[in-house]
Amino acid sequence: MSDVLCKDEIINHLSSPEKFKISVFSDIDSTNSHLKTLAKHGAEIGTVIIADSQSNGHGRYERKFHSPKNSGIYMSVLLKPELTADKSVLITAAAAVAICDAIFSLTSKKTQIKWVNDILLNGKKLCGILTEGSLNTQSHKLDWAVLGIGINVYIPKEDFNQEIKDIAISLLNNRKENFRNLLCAEILNNLSTHIENLKDKTFLEKYKEYSCLKNKKINIIKDGLSEPATVLEIDDDCRLVVKRPNGEKEILVSGEISIKV
Ligand code: BTN
């Protein structure tokens, strides 16, 4: 079954093709790094870089994002939202909802969001999101933001490497005609609606519904140490509200957590 990433196929399935300027690469170092360079040189809002593989795909905390060929979607989108840096988490949240909705409409599979930037299927990581931006120090707003999305669509030919084998999952077991192109287009279609309404936070209720953290006991990972807490809620700025064992409430703007089993 042929599922080759193809610019024209993606464009054919966009609701508003004029909003995006898409380039597809068979291999790249990192779609985020490439697009950040373009952004610094004045690339337009809606520039999209998609690759079939990345040699230096990365996630938060400089971690490597395994990006083997012919199996995933590695995509970065250039945005210029009217947002202060402390609200940039809303971009990641909007993208997470766009991705979960797109996956459900194409596969009927129910995914979950693990605050703030991971998408899980059956409790394992299916997708990671990395938003990187350039701050205007005078206005404290973002000049631009690069939204990076990495999805494990098929099991890689060489399987997931040992490091992530137990925690990663792919979306489909068998190749499906044109699937990755359709998924890219559906994500971009959903994304353009949410990004236009970023300040109204129309996606937030869905983000909360998709969250896998409701009332969960978690560990907050800070400087290599795990600190226990219980999740109370995700608030309207997409921050995680937790209760510490001593009863104190804490609000996390970003960070890393693990779910206790
Ligand atoms: C994470 O898991 O911490 C986020 C992973 C984000 C990976 C995507 S793949 C496309 C884009 N290019 C990158 O180098 N990273 C993001």
Residues whose N, C-alpha, C, O or C-beta is under 5 A from the ligand:
A	BS01	BTN	S30 T31 N32 N56 G57 H58 G59 R60 F65 Y74 M75 G128 I129 L130 G148 I149 G150
